[in-house]
Amino acid sequence: MTNASSSLRDQLLRAFADDTAPARAAANLKGAALVIFGPGSSLALMHLPTLVARGANVVLAVDDWARVDEIAGIPVCTSGQLAAELARRVPEGTEVKAINFTQNRYGQARFRALAKHLGMPIHDLVELLAAYDCPGVYEPVLQYRARTKERADDWLAFAESLEDERSRETLYAVLLQRLEFNRYVLDSIMVSPNDEYFGVSRAQSETFTIGTREHFVDCGAHTGTVVAKLLGATDWKVASVHAFEPDAKNYEALNNLMPYPLPFMHTHRCAVSDRSETLRFHETGTMGSHVSSSGGVEVPCVKLDDMVEDATFIKMDVEGFEARTLRGAAQLIARAKPRMAIASYHYATDLLDVADTLRELVPGHRLRVRQHYSYFYDTIIYASPRDDWAPLTRAE
């Protein structure tokens, strides 16, 4: 075990034994006067309305690039205006705390420096979500933490079953974010989003490299982002593509990728799971569309075993249905033994559930874990019958 993974593991063991993080988050931030850094980020646009609705006392938002006066009812100023605006808007003697919603390292470093310059304590977005019991993805952050903590022994066993030290370090950091409400622990293990699922360059990819004879299956194809990446990386040299997307707007955008009918391209407007049925679906035209009993439309749901004859690579991001979708592809996976890149972050136990399902279906596959986003999103299990990141021989 490397020093880095040993250190992260030790931190994780302490975090599993510590029950004080939720109380600290509430004491630090509930009711406090807050300044938001990066209100135009996707994380802020997603979470700010809920936080404000639950009573978060946000007095100002700082954005040096926005051309708006307010966001979610919060007045916006620049970094240079912040000190004067605080003096004007906040009673003297009131402690103001900063919350960083930015996602890139430059933005995070910029606003950490600004907070230090103004003598303002800075806290993480995840801690604020915990203080107001808000969702991280689909589960409240506090529930996500509790469900992670109760499976401590299973997580440690899972870590030992992974193929490499980088996977163990990644898992420890992912779990620490959940337990300590601190996404900056992910900084040391993050892999570029450009390499999520597979890289665009064989020479530089930190994950799977792609072949030019792939039978590629995309479950949760959204608007075709990953399909477009595949076509660009291979110069449209693929054996077949099956792309599944139930959202009507997303499906339309997916089909717009093709300037003319392509014989290898097969798009399917349906969800995927472990049975053929009709499901209620929450249709948003975004990456957040998902199966829900309260959804406004109905969509057909199919099994991959009934739809796909061959697969050398399966990419899957189906909003928490990943383990069920794998079981619906049991025959295909056992027969074809594809490489797989499976999103495993929507719910607290997804990593364990997906890994257990993969071990059941293809016990010889090697499992690795990589993180591609500085938040709960984009924790991916990479599974392959090979001991490296290269394509299957028949897909090269």
N, C-alpha and C positions, 0 to 999 in steps of 0.2 A: 504493500500500500504506500502510495506516495505521501510526502508531507502534506500536500494540499488536500488530498482526500481524507487523510487522517485528521487534519485540523477541522475540516467540514463535518466529518463524522462525529468528532468530539462535541462540536457546537450543537449538532443535531441531537445527540444524546442528552445534553443539558436542556435543550428546548423541549424535548419530549417529557422531561421531568418537571418542567416549569408551567404553572397554571396562571401566572400573573399577567401575561400579555394582554388579554382582553380588558382587564381592569385598568392597566396602564394606558391603553389606547383611549378609553373613556375619560380617564382623569386628565390626560394630556389635551384632549381635543374637543370633547363634548361641551358645547356652549362657548368655546373660546372664539375670540375674534380672529378671522382667518383671511389671509391673502393667498390667492391662487396664482401660481406661476404656470404659464402654458395653457390658458383656457381654450385655445383653439385646437389643441391636440385631440386625437380621436378618443383617448381615454377621458378627457374632460367633457367632450361633447356627449359621451355615453353616460357618464356618472354624475355630472354636475346637477342636472335637473332633479334627480332622485335625492341627492344630498341636500339640496336647498329645500325640497319638499319635506324632508325629514327634520328640518330645523337647523341645519348647519349655518353658522353665522358668518357668511362670507361677505366681507366688507369691500374688497377690491379684487380685481383681476389684473395681472400684469402681462401685457403682450406687446412686444416691440415691433410686430409685423402686421397686426390686425388693423383694419380700417373701419372698426365699429366702435360705438360708444359704450355698448354693454353686451354682455353674453349671459343668457339665462337670468336676466334681470339684475346682473351684477355690473357695476360700473367698471370700465376698462381704462387703464392708464399705461404709460410706458415705464421702463425702468427708471429713466431720468426724472419722471414726475412722481414716483412712488412716495418719497419722503414727504413732499409737500402735500400730496393727496391724503396721506395718513394723518398728518397734522390737522388737515381741514375736516376730515370725516370722523376721526376716532377721538374720544375724550382723552385728555392728557392723563398719563399714568396707566392706561389700558395696555396690557401685554398683547401684542399681535403675533400670531404664529403663521408661518408660511407652509403651504402645501405644494409640492412639486408634481405636476401632472405631465411634465415633458417626457418624451420617450427616447430621444437621441442623446448621446453622451455630451455633445457640445451644449445642448440646452440645459441638461441637468447641471453641468459644471458651471455654466453661466449664472444660473439662478442660485446655486449654492454660494457662489462668490458674492452675489448681490445681497443675499440674506446675511452673510457674514459681515459685509461692509456696513449694513444697517443695524447690526446687532440683533437680528431677528431669528429666533429658533426656527428650524426647518424640519418638517416631518414628511413622511411618505404618504402618498395617496392610499396605499393599502391600509395603513393605520387609521386614516380617516374613515374609510369604508367600514372598518371594524368598529370604530367608535359609534357609528350610526347604524350598525347592523344591516349594511347594504350588500347586495349581491356582488360577487367577484366576477363570475361568469353566470351560471344558472343557480348556484347555491349562495346563500349569504356567507360572507367571509368568515363569520364566527362558526357557522355550521361546517364550512369547508375545513376549518382548523380542527374542530372537535372530531370530525369523522376521520381526519388524517391521524390525529393523536391516538385514537383508540385502536389503530392498526399498527402501532409502533413495531412490534415484532415482525409483522409481515413485510413492512418496508425494509427492515434491516436484512431479512432473508432475501428479498427481491434484489437488493443491492449486490449481495454476494453471487447471485445467479447471472449477473450481467457480464457482457463479454470483455469489457475493458475498463481501465481506471477512469477514463474520461466520462463514461456512463455513470459510474458510481459518484464521482464528484458532481455531475449534473443532477442526479437524483437527490443527493444531500442538499444541494443549494435550492432546488425546487421545493423541497419539504420545509427548509428553513424559512423561505418566503412565506409559506402558509402559516407557520407556527409563530413567527416573530413579526409578521406584517411589515417586512422590509424587502422590497424587490431589488435593492442594490446588491444583495448577496449574489444575484444572478450575473453580475458584471464579469466575474472571473471565469464563467463557464459558457457564456453565450457564443453561439455559432451564427454566422451571418444569415439573415433572412434569405439572401440570394441562394443559399445552399439548402433551403428547406425542401424536404422530400428528395431532391437531387440537385446537383450543381449544374451550372450551364457550361462549365469547362472541365474537361477530364483532368487537366493539369493542375487545377487549383481547388477542386471541390473538397469540402470537409465532410461530405456525406456521400450518398450513392452517386456514381457516375452513370450516365444513361447510354444505352446501346442504340443502334440504328435498325434493329429488327425487333423492337419491343412489342409485345402484346400488352398494351397499357390500359389499365382500368382505373378510372377516376370516380370515386364515390363521394358525392358532395362537390360537384364540379364548379359550382357558383357561376360566375360569368365566363369561365374558361381560362382563368389566370394560369393555372398549372398546365392545362392543355397547350396554351400558347407558348409557355416556357418550354414544354417538350418539343413542339414543332420547331421553335427557334433553335434549340440546342442540337437537333438532329437534321436541320434543313429539310424537314418534312419527311424524313426517312424513318418510318415506323411500319410495323406489320399490321397493327390494328389498334384502334382506340375505341373504348366503350366509356362514355361519360354520362353519369347519372346526376340529374338535377331536378328537383320537384318544383322549385319556385318559378312561376311563369315568366316574370321579368328577367330573372337570371338565365333561364333557359333560352329565352329569345336572344340575349346577349351572347350566350355560348354559341348558338348557331350562326351568329354574325361573324364569328372568327373565320368561317369558311367562305371565300369569295365565289366558290362554285362547289358542286357536290364532289366529295372525296370518297373514293371507294373504301378506304380503310377506316373512315370516321362513322361512328354509330352513337348518336345522342339519344338519351331516353329521359322523358319527362316523368320521373317517378322517384320515390324514395326507395331505400334498400334496407333490408333487415333480415330476420331469420324466418319470415313467413310471408306468404302472399295474402294481402288484405288491403282494405281501404282505411286510411288514417286521417284524423283531423290534423291540419297543418297551419302553423302561424306563418303567413306569407308576408315578408317585409321588403323583398327586393334587395336584400343585403346579405352579408355573410351570417347574420343572426337568424335567418329563417330556420324554423325547426318544427319537428313533430310536437304537437301539444293538444291535449284534450279540449282546450279552449280555443283552438285555432279556428279561423274564419272560413277555411276551405277544406275540401277533401282531396286527397291525392292517393293514387295507387302506390302500393309498396310491393316490391318483388325481392326474390332471392337471387343472388348472383349465380348460384348453381343452375337456375332456370334460364339465365340470360346470356351467359358468357361461356364460350367453349375453351378458350385458352387464355392464360395470363402469365407474363413474365415479371410484371410489376403491378402491384396494387397500391394506389394512394387512397387514403380514406380520411375524411373529415366530415362526419355526419352528426355532429352536435350531441354527442353522448350515446349514440346508437352503435358505436364501433364494435363492441364485443358481440352484440346481436348480429350485426352485419357479417362479421367473420364467421359466425356459426352458420349463417345462411349461405356461405361460400365454402363449406367444409369439404365438399367433394372436389370442387375446383382447386382449392388450395392443396389438398392431399395429392391430387393428380399432377398438378403443374409445378408445385413447390416454388412459387414466385417469390421475388423480393417484395417486401411490404414496408410502407411508411405510414404509420397509423397515428393520427392525432389522439392524444390521451390526456385531456386536461379539463374537459367541460364539467366533470363532477369529481369529487374528492378521491374516489377509488378507481377512476378510469384506468390509471396506469396498471394497477394490480389486476383489474378485470381483463384488460386487453392482453396483458402478459400471460395470465392463466389460460386464456382462450387459445393463444398462439402455441403455448406449450402443449396443450391438448391436441391441437390440429396438426402441428408440425414440430414434434419434440426435438428434432435435430437442428432446427433453425437457431442461429445465434442472435441474441437480442442486444441492441445498444439503445441508449437514450440520449437525445440532444435537445437543447432549448434554443429557440429562435426569436424570442421576444422578451422584452424586459417587463413582464407582467405574467399573469396566470396563463396567457395564451401560448400556443405553439410549442408545447412539449410533445415531442414525437418519438414513438418507438420505431426503430428500424430493425427489421427482421430479415435474415438472409440465410440461405443454405451454404453460402460461402463464408470464408473467414476474413474476407476483405470487402471493400466497397465497390468492386467491379461488377459489371453486368453478368448475368448468366451467359454461359457459353453460346447457347442458341439464340441469344438476343444481341450479341456483340455486333 
